[in-house]
Amino acid sequence: MKRPSLSYRARIDYCHNPIAKKLLHLMDAKQTNLALSADFNTGQMLIEFAEQLGPEICVLKTHIDMIDDFTPALTRQLAEIAEKHEFLIFEDRKFADIGNTVKHQYGKGIFRIADWAHIVNAHVLPGPGIIEGLASVGKEKERCLILLAEMSSAGHLMNADYVAQTLSMAKNHLDFVIGFITQHNVASEPHWINFTPGVKLSAGGDALGQQYVTPESAIIEHGADVIIVGRGIIYAKDPLAEAVKYREAGWKAYLARA
């Protein structure tokens, strides 16, 4: 499905959620469509990378339950850095339970994700109740949700019917769902934002089934709006220099698509 040729800025008026509007605005203003997948085990590493690479990214994607030394002070500090460098925080929680359970997982517990993460994501396997449960917490805090339509791992079970069902549920929650985790553009309407993981400067894969695509392929061929990069940056000898390369490649591809 062809991605609209509208610019990020032009698409802001089509969005139904304030975080979607904010994301497209900062992407346009900072000239970046790069999301950093910050998969670290210590709070210090998470903060250091957020501070150093914050100017290059539009989104910082976290797995907060991977942090060995988590305290609530960590997410408060992370939120301050996000405001300073103008990026959004996306907690890659991948909720996958009934509505009442995810409501508590999102708003309560040690992590209190809804208090600091602008964006979370979920599988729709449990049905629309999962969206309703998350929305009951997130909407009043002006948060948003992205749904997993496809993953970058080999052999995933998200077939065309699953994608269609995901899109159908998303359309019933336009004020909370802003887009999809996907490898291909699944809907042409300009308010949907496509986040594509598994992006590297060279295509390939790893030993555990991860499949990589280049920024150009993700954005121009497959309609990605935000490219998610992890190991290609955080394992580089100079992560900042590598982040600049990805930012430039992603932005060049976006301009070429437009």
C-alpha positions as CSV (number, residue, x, y, z in Angstrom):
1,M,0.0,0.0,0.0
2,K,1.5,3.3,-1.0
3,R,2.5,5.7,1.7
4,P,1.0,9.3,1.3
5,S,3.5,11.8,-0.1
6,L,2.4,14.4,2.4
7,S,5.2,15.8,4.5
8,Y,5.4,15.1,8.2
9,R,4.3,18.7,8.9
10,A,1.3,18.5,6.5
11,R,0.1,15.3,8.2
12,I,-0.1,16.9,11.7
13,D,-3.6,18.3,11.0
14,Y,-4.9,14.8,10.1
15,C,-3.9,13.3,13.5
16,H,-6.5,12.7,16.3
17,N,-4.0,12.3,19.2
18,P,-1.9,15.1,20.7
19,I,1.2,12.9,20.9
20,A,1.0,12.0,17.2
21,K,0.8,15.7,16.4
22,K,3.8,16.3,18.7
23,L,5.8,13.5,17.2
24,L,5.3,14.7,13.6
25,H,6.1,18.3,14.6
26,L,9.4,17.4,16.3
27,M,10.4,15.1,13.5
28,D,9.9,18.0,11.1
29,A,11.6,20.5,13.3
30,K,14.6,18.3,14.2
31,Q,14.8,16.7,10.8
32,T,15.0,13.2,12.2
33,N,12.9,10.1,11.9
34,L,15.3,8.0,14.0
35,A,14.2,6.1,17.0
36,L,16.9,4.6,19.3
37,S,16.3,1.2,20.8
38,A,18.0,1.7,24.1
39,D,18.2,-1.9,25.4
40,F,20.5,-1.6,28.4
41,N,20.7,-3.3,31.8
42,T,21.7,-0.3,33.9
43,G,20.1,3.0,34.5
44,Q,23.4,4.8,34.0
45,M,23.8,3.5,30.4
46,L,20.3,4.4,29.6
47,I,20.7,8.0,30.8
48,E,24.1,8.4,29.2
49,F,22.8,7.4,25.8
50,A,19.7,9.4,26.1
51,E,21.7,12.5,27.0
52,Q,24.4,12.0,24.3
53,L,22.1,10.9,21.4
54,G,19.0,12.9,22.3
55,P,19.6,15.6,19.8
56,E,19.7,13.1,17.0
57,I,16.5,11.2,17.6
58,C,12.8,11.7,17.7
59,V,12.0,8.7,19.9
60,L,13.9,6.8,22.6
61,K,12.6,3.2,22.9
62,T,13.1,1.6,26.3
63,H,12.7,-1.9,27.9
64,I,12.4,-0.6,31.4
65,D,12.1,-4.1,32.9
66,M,15.6,-4.9,31.6
67,I,17.1,-2.4,34.0
68,D,18.8,-4.2,37.0
69,D,19.0,-1.1,39.2
70,F,15.6,0.5,38.4
71,T,14.3,3.2,40.7
72,P,11.5,5.7,40.1
73,A,14.2,8.4,40.0
74,L,15.5,6.9,36.7
75,T,12.3,7.6,34.8
76,R,12.0,11.1,36.2
77,Q,15.5,11.8,35.0
78,L,14.7,10.3,31.6
79,A,11.6,12.4,31.3
80,E,13.7,15.6,32.0
81,I,16.2,14.6,29.3
82,A,13.4,13.9,26.8
83,E,12.0,17.4,27.4
84,K,15.4,19.0,27.1
85,H,16.3,17.3,23.8
86,E,12.8,17.2,22.4
87,F,12.2,13.5,21.9
88,L,9.5,11.1,23.0
89,I,9.8,8.0,25.2
90,F,8.4,4.8,23.9
91,E,8.2,1.9,26.4
92,D,8.3,-1.2,24.3
93,R,6.1,-3.2,26.7
94,K,4.2,-5.2,24.1
95,F,1.1,-5.6,26.3
96,A,-0.7,-8.8,25.6
97,D,-3.4,-9.5,28.2
98,I,-7.0,-8.8,29.0
99,G,-8.1,-5.2,29.5
100,N,-8.4,-5.2,33.2
101,T,-4.9,-6.7,33.6
102,V,-3.1,-4.3,31.2
103,K,-4.8,-1.3,32.8
104,H,-3.0,-2.1,36.1
105,Q,0.3,-3.1,34.3
106,Y,0.2,0.3,32.6
107,G,-0.8,2.6,35.4
108,K,0.4,0.8,38.5
109,G,3.2,-1.3,39.8
110,I,6.8,-0.4,40.3
111,F,7.3,1.0,36.8
112,R,4.1,3.2,36.5
113,I,4.6,3.4,32.8
114,A,1.8,5.8,32.0
115,D,3.4,8.5,34.2
116,W,6.5,8.8,31.9
117,A,6.2,7.0,28.6
118,H,4.5,9.0,25.9
119,I,4.0,5.9,23.8
120,V,3.4,2.2,24.5
121,N,2.6,-0.7,22.3
122,A,0.4,-3.8,22.4
123,H,-0.6,-7.0,20.6
124,V,-4.2,-7.3,19.7
125,L,-4.4,-11.1,20.3
126,P,-6.7,-10.6,23.3
127,G,-9.1,-8.5,21.3
128,P,-10.2,-4.9,21.5
129,G,-10.5,-5.0,25.3
130,I,-6.7,-4.5,25.5
131,I,-7.0,-1.2,23.7
132,E,-9.9,-0.1,25.9
133,G,-8.0,-1.1,29.1
134,L,-4.9,0.9,28.1
135,A,-6.9,3.8,26.9
136,S,-8.7,4.0,30.2
137,V,-5.4,5.0,31.8
138,G,-3.5,6.7,29.0
139,K,-6.1,9.0,27.4
140,E,-6.4,11.2,30.5
141,K,-2.6,11.5,30.6
142,E,-2.4,12.4,26.9
143,R,-0.5,9.2,26.0
144,C,-0.9,7.0,23.0
145,L,-0.7,3.5,21.7
146,I,0.8,1.8,18.7
147,L,-0.3,-1.7,17.7
148,L,2.0,-4.6,16.6
149,A,1.0,-5.4,13.0
150,E,4.2,-7.1,12.0
151,M,7.5,-7.9,13.6
152,S,11.1,-8.0,12.3
153,S,11.7,-11.6,13.5
154,A,11.8,-14.5,11.0
155,G,8.8,-16.8,11.2
156,H,6.4,-14.5,13.0
157,L,2.7,-15.5,12.8
158,M,1.3,-12.1,11.9
159,N,-0.3,-12.9,8.5
160,A,-2.5,-10.8,6.3
161,D,-5.7,-11.6,8.3
162,Y,-4.0,-10.6,11.5
163,V,-2.8,-7.3,10.0
164,A,-6.4,-6.6,8.8
165,Q,-7.8,-7.3,12.2
166,T,-5.2,-5.0,13.8
167,L,-6.1,-2.2,11.4
168,S,-9.8,-2.7,12.1
169,M,-9.4,-2.4,15.8
170,A,-7.1,0.7,15.4
171,K,-9.8,2.5,13.3
172,N,-12.2,2.2,16.3
173,H,-9.8,4.0,18.6
174,L,-8.4,6.9,16.5
175,D,-8.0,9.2,19.5
176,F,-5.6,6.8,21.2
177,V,-4.0,4.5,18.6
178,I,-1.6,6.5,16.4
179,G,0.0,3.8,14.3
180,F,1.7,0.4,14.0
181,I,4.9,-1.5,14.5
182,T,5.2,-2.9,11.0
183,Q,7.6,-4.0,8.2
184,H,5.3,-2.6,5.5
185,N,2.9,0.3,5.3
186,V,-0.5,-1.2,6.3
187,A,-2.7,1.8,5.8
188,S,-2.5,4.8,3.5
189,E,-4.3,7.4,5.7
190,P,-1.9,10.2,6.7
191,H,-2.7,10.1,10.4
192,W,-1.2,6.6,10.8
193,I,2.5,6.6,11.8
194,N,4.5,3.5,10.9
195,F,7.4,2.4,13.2
196,T,9.8,-0.1,11.6
197,P,12.3,-2.0,13.8
198,G,15.2,-4.1,12.6
199,V,16.9,-1.3,10.6
200,K,20.6,-1.3,9.8
201,L,22.8,0.4,7.3
202,S,23.4,-3.0,5.7
203,A,20.7,-5.6,5.4
204,G,21.0,-9.1,6.9
205,G,20.1,-10.9,10.1
206,D,21.3,-12.3,13.4
207,A,21.5,-15.8,14.9
208,L,18.2,-15.5,16.7
209,G,16.0,-14.7,13.7
210,Q,16.2,-10.9,13.6
211,Q,15.9,-9.6,10.0
212,Y,17.4,-6.3,9.1
213,V,16.5,-3.8,6.4
214,T,18.2,-0.6,5.3
215,P,16.8,2.9,6.1
216,E,16.2,3.4,2.4
217,S,14.3,0.1,2.0
218,A,12.3,0.7,5.1
219,I,11.2,4.3,4.2
220,I,11.1,4.4,0.4
221,E,10.0,0.8,-0.4
222,H,8.0,-0.2,2.6
223,G,6.5,3.1,3.8
224,A,8.1,3.5,7.3
225,D,7.8,6.9,9.0
226,V,10.1,6.1,12.0
227,I,13.1,3.8,11.8
228,I,14.0,1.9,14.9
229,V,17.7,1.2,15.3
230,G,19.4,-0.5,18.2
231,R,22.5,-2.6,18.0
232,G,23.7,-0.8,14.8
233,I,24.2,2.3,17.0
234,I,24.7,1.1,20.6
235,Y,27.4,-1.4,19.7
236,A,29.3,1.0,17.4
237,K,32.8,2.2,18.4
238,D,31.4,5.8,18.2
239,P,27.6,5.6,18.9
240,L,27.0,9.3,18.4
241,A,28.8,9.3,15.0
242,E,26.8,6.2,14.0
243,A,23.5,7.8,15.1
244,V,24.3,10.8,12.9
245,K,24.8,8.4,9.9
246,Y,21.4,6.8,10.6
247,R,19.7,10.1,11.1
248,E,21.1,11.4,7.8
249,A,20.2,8.2,5.9
250,G,16.7,8.2,7.3
251,W,16.1,11.9,6.5
252,K,17.5,11.5,3.0
253,A,15.2,8.6,2.3
254,Y,12.2,10.6,3.6
255,L,13.0,13.5,1.3
256,A,13.4,11.1,-1.6
257,R,10.0,9.5,-0.9
258,A,8.3,12.9,-0.7
